[in-house]
Amino acid sequence: MGFGDLKSASGLQLLNAFLASRSYIEGYVPSQADIAVFEAVGAPPPPELFHALRWYNHIKSFDKQKASLPGVKKALGKYGPSDVEDSTGTGGDSKDDDDIDLFGSDEEEESEEAKRLREERLAQYESKKSKKPALIAKSSLLLDVKPWDDETDMGKLEECVRSIQADGLVWGSSKLVPVGYGIKKLQIQCVVEDDKVGTDMLEERITAFEDYVQSMDVAAFNKI
């Protein structure tokens, strides 16, 4: 089991093939398994190995959270295709080399069987993956909605904002925050599904209430 030397072309090709049907090294969420392999790779794979490059860039985005990802790091040879011998940390024992038939003349039936088992496992994995609910990317937003002046009816302003309804949008708590000269802005939280609701859409619809709203800004933006 393993990828071999992940800094070599053959190791990266094995990783690319392994990730052709997977999002992560193990399971359905990023884990310490991904961090272990990511650190072994060390640099972005070449563009032609696009499965490996896609995975590398995705795991790189978890750099600040990598210590909090689930799982426990194992030896690198514990990850990867089960039908590939782990060559990490070995000294190239000559006896083992002599036992390997480079031409595969005595191993053809076994290789075909391994290929068949791998294809069956891939089919089972794809079947399970298709039945598993897809993870929905969401973000938590904190919006600052500013009125025209201190005479603006802030209760009506908030009522207008909350009247905006959309699939993938949920409004949260709110409060009025002084900004000076007796003027207060509305600070309101919401959770959005990234694929359905964007900040541009929210700004367009909120500022459409032009009798009450002067402007809208995103005060905080966090992925959840």
Disulfide bonds with the S-S distance in Angstrom:
none
